[in-house]
């Protein structure tokens, strides 16, 4: 049980639903002491969002709000606000994702809180960030994906835009960048002794993940449309149905890979065809390239296609179900999912959840416990504990 890199770091998670709490969970996995502030008697709405589990809280809650303790504080009441100030006074980090201006309206804005705690680092995640004409506009993950352009690119060309596959993708990317921003601010504090505000909009991470879309559009005025399973930059780069009804993903990103694929397919004739000679030529003749690959894949079981591609040095893989992912020996070998024993988890006694990322070989993170029981810790005792000398870093 090596000491984790954030041991001794004190974090107040006053956020709700996912983006902010996810950032706090990441910090908690790597040793931070995280206190989640929840509305008395009600708790975070995420407790009821998704599939109900034991004690009424959802599986989503149990998995994604791990490694925290819960206190109940009504931030809107004068007494609750005062207790919150006392808690934050002993913290290193405050995380919140209310609409811009909400915390300030309660007298709990960053400038007010840093008077008693100049070293405070505050992560504020909101729909559109804290500046600009939409600063006070509410936002959620799916709207953020639509705003940034990802939804426009997702789905079949001749059909309505689709969801990317996770209704919370923007929450996760914002939370990830938020945790990264907190660590950068803490590093800066080492030299200055002063904290700062970390401002993340839900759409920020999504926009940053859209490869060359933004610079190409800005430079040339040319965008791109939905391409289903394909990519604009290379061909073949798609999902192809096999003889046994499975889908196989094949990704050829350069000419050498395509030459190797043609060899694996037993199609040496393609190598002498100008339509297949370069990536640019293949893009120009996309239907012909896809037809040749699809025909080959359709004649063989998925496992044989993948084996042939791997032998030839061509990236390929079967499109797995979630169950196949869970059952795969690679996932077990890397502890990509964890079975967490928790006495609160009813007759099952444990829950399988995603593992910690990234994987630090010397000081790894870990999941100590699943989502906290509402109000399990007394606020006064928490404030008193944080007045004591801290352990760790």
N, C-alpha and C positions, 0 to 999 in steps of 0.2 A: 504494500500500500504506500507507494511513493507520494510525497507531498505534491499536491497539484499547483500549477503556477499561479493561480489566483487565490490561494489560501489567505485569509485575513481581509480580503476585499469585502466591503459591506455595500449591499445593493438593495435599494427600495424599488420594488416593482409595483407601480401604481397604475399600470396600463391594463387594458381589457382586450378580450377576444384573442388576438394572436401575435401581431407584429412585435409589439413591445414585450409581451410575455415570452415570446420565443427568444428574443435577444437576451432576456434575463435568464432563461433556461440554459442557454449556451454558456453564459458566465458561470452559472451554478454548476454545470457539469465539470468545469475546470477549477472548482474549489471555492468560488465566491459564496459568501453567506447571504442568501437572498430571502428577503421578506416581502411577501405579496400582500398588498393592501387591497381589501375588498369591501364592497358595500355591505353593511351589517344585515344579516338575515337573508341576503339575496346572493351575494357573491358575484364573481365574474360571469357574464352571460355565457361564456364558453363552457361553463359547467353543464349547460343544457343544450349546447349546439353539437349536433351529431347523434351517434348511436348511444342510447343510455346503457350504462354499466352498473356495477354494484353501487348501492347507496344513492342511486339517482344521477350521479355525475357521469358524463359521457366518457367513452374510451379516448376520445380526442383530448379531453381534459387530463385524464390520467397520464397519457403519454407525453403531451407537449408542455405541461407545466410542472415538470418534475424538478426535484432538488430544491424545493422552496418550503418555507413555512408560511402560514396564512394568519393575518391579523385583520380584524374588522374595524374600519374607521369610516365615518361619514364625512367626507371632505367638504361637504356643503354646509355643515353645521360649524358654528364658532368653536365649540369644544373639540370637534373632530379635527378641524383645521389646526388648532393649537397642538394637539397630540401628534398630528402629522409633521408639523414643524420640528417638534422635539425629536421625532424619529429620524427625520432627514438631517438634523444637525449632527448626528453621529455617523452618517453614511458617507461613502465615497461617491456613490452613483445613484441617481434617481432616473427611473425610466417611466415615461408616460406617453400615451398616444391619444389624448383628448383632442378635439378640434382646436385649432389655433385660437388662443385667447381664453379658453375655458379655465385653465389653471390660474391665469392672471385675474379672472373675475372672482375667484375665491380667495384672492390674496396669497396665492401659492405659486406665483410665477417664479421663473429662475432668478430674476434680479432680487426679488424679495427673499428667497430662500438662501441666496449666496451671502447675504449680510451676516448671518450666523455661521455660515460654512463656506468660506471663500474658496476652498478646494473642491467644492462640489462639481461633479461632472453630470450634466443632465442630458439624457437622450430623449428627444421629442420626435415622435413619429406621427405624421398626420397625412391626410389624403393628398394634399398638394404642397406641403411645406409651409414654412412660417413667413414667406415673402411672396409678393406677386398678387395679381388680381384675384386668384382663387384661394388665397391663404386661409380664409375663413370658411371655405366650402368643405363639407363633409365628404369623405371618400372611403371606399372599401376596396378590397383586393381586385375583384372582378372589374370594377370601374377603372381602376388604375391600369390594368392590362389593356382595356379598351382605349384609354387616354394615350398611352405610350405607343400604340400601334401594333402590339402583339396580336390582339384579337383580329385585327384586319388581315393578318398573315396566316391565321390558323383555320384550316378546314379545306374543303373542296373548292376549286375555282368558281364553279357555277352554283354554289349553294351559300346559305347564310354563314357568317363567321361562326366559329366554334370556340368552346372553352379549351384552354391549353391542356387540360387533363387534371389540373388541380385548381379548385376554386379559390385556393389560398396562396397561389404561387407568389403574388406580389407581396403578401404578408411575410412569407418566408424570406424573400430576397431583401425586403426592407429590414427585417429583423437581423439578418446576417450582416448587412452593411452597418446596421446600427451597433451591433456588438463590436464590429471592427472599429467603428468610429469611437466608441467608448474606450477601447484599448489605446487608440492613437491619442485621445485626449488625456488619458492617464499617463502616458509616456511624456507628453508635453508638460504635464503637471510636475513631473519629477524635476524639471529644470526651473520652473517658474513658481511652483507652490500654489498656483491658481488653477481652478477648474474652468470649464467652458461649456457652452451649450452645443450639443450635436444635433443638427437639424436634418431629418431624413423624410422625404416624401414617399408615399407608397409606390409611386410610379418610377422613382429614381433607379431602383435596381433592375426593373424590367427594361427600361430604356437603355441601361448600360449593357444588357445582355443581348441586344439585337444586332450582333456582329457588325457588318459594314453598312447596315441599312441607313443610318443617319448620315455618315460622311458621304456616301455615294449619292444619296438624294440631294443633300445640300450642295454638292459639287456639280452634279450633272442635271438635276431636276428630274431624274428618272427614278421612280420607285419600283416596287414589285408587288405582285398580287399573290393571293393564296395559291399554293402549289401542292396541296394535299401532303403526300408522303415524300415529295421531292425537295431538293435544294436548288437554288439558282446557280450555285457556283461550280457544280460538277455533275457528270453523268457517267455511269449509273450510280445513283445514290438514292435508294428507294427501298420499299418493302415489296417482296415478290412472293406469290403463293406457291407452295410446294405441292408435290403429288399427294401427300398425306394431309392436305388441308391446313398446314401450318403456314405462318408468314415468316419469311427470312429477310432480314435487313442486310443489304450489301452496300458498302461505301467505298467507291473508288475515287480518290481525290487527286490522282495524277496519272500521267500516261503509263508509267511503269506498272502501276497497279492494274490498269486496264489490260495491259499486255499479259500480265500474269493471270488475270481472270479469263481472258480469251483462251489461254492455254489450258486452264482448268476446265473450261467448257468444251474443250476439243474443237474449238472454232478458230483454227489458224487462219482461215480465210478472212476473218475480220481484220487481221493485222495489215492486210494489203489493201483494205478499203479506205479510201480517203475520208469517208464519213466518220470513221472510227479512229483516225490517226492521232488526233490531238484532243485535248479537253474542249477547246473552243469548237472544234468540228463536231464533237459529240453533243455539245449543247445545242448547236445549230440543227442537229438531226436527232433530237431527243427521242421522238417516238420510235425510230428505227432501233436505237440503242436499247431502249427499254423492252421493245418487243423481242429482241434477241436474247436478252438476259431472262426475261419472264418465261420464254419458251423453254429454256434450259432448266430453270428452277422447277417449272411445272412437271417435268419428266422425272424428278427425283424426290425421295423423301427429304424432309428438312435437315435431318441429321447428316445425311450424305452430302448435301449442298454445303453445309457449314464445314464439314471435314475437308472437302475438296478446296474450299476457299482458304481455310487455315493452312493447309499443306502448301498452297501456292503463295501464301503471304498476302492474302486479300482479307481485309477486315469484314467479318460477317458474324451474324448471330441470330438465333431464333427469337422471335418476339414472344417473350415469356408472359405468363399470367403472374399475378402477385403471389399465388401459392407456389408456383415453380421457383420464383425468386426466394421465397422463404425457405424452401426445401433444398436449395442449391448448396453443395459443399463449399463453394467459394465464399458464400455469405457466412456460413458457420466458421470457416477458417479465419476470417477477418473480424469476427464478432460484429458484423454489420447490423445484426439484430440481437437484442439481449432479452433474456427471460428474467424479469425482475420479480423476486419473491416479495409479497406484501400481504401482511396479515389482514388488511382491510379488504382485500380483493376476494371476498366471499369464498365459495367452495373451491374455486380454482386455485387460490393461493398465490397466483403469479400472473403476469401479463407479459406478452412479447411486444417489445417496442423497438424503434430504430436505435442503433447504437450512437456513440459520440463521434463527432467529426470536428476537426481533423484528428488523425491518429498520431499522438505524440509518443514516440518510442521510449522516452525517458521519464516523462511526467504525464502519463495519460489521464484523460478525463474519465469520469465514470458516472453512472446513474445510481444514486444512493437510495432514492425512493420515488414513488409515483406522485401524481398531483396531490397537493395538500388538502386536508379536511378543512372546511371553512371555519375560520376563527379558532384554530387549534392552539394558537399562541396568544398570550395576553400582551397587549400593547405596552403596558407599563413595564413589564418584565423585560420586554425586548429593548426598550429604551435604556433601561438600567444596564442590561448586558452590554450594550454598545458603548456605554460609558467606561467600561473596563478596558485595560490595555488589550490591543488586538493581537491575535496569533498570526504567524505566517508573515507574508510580505506586506 
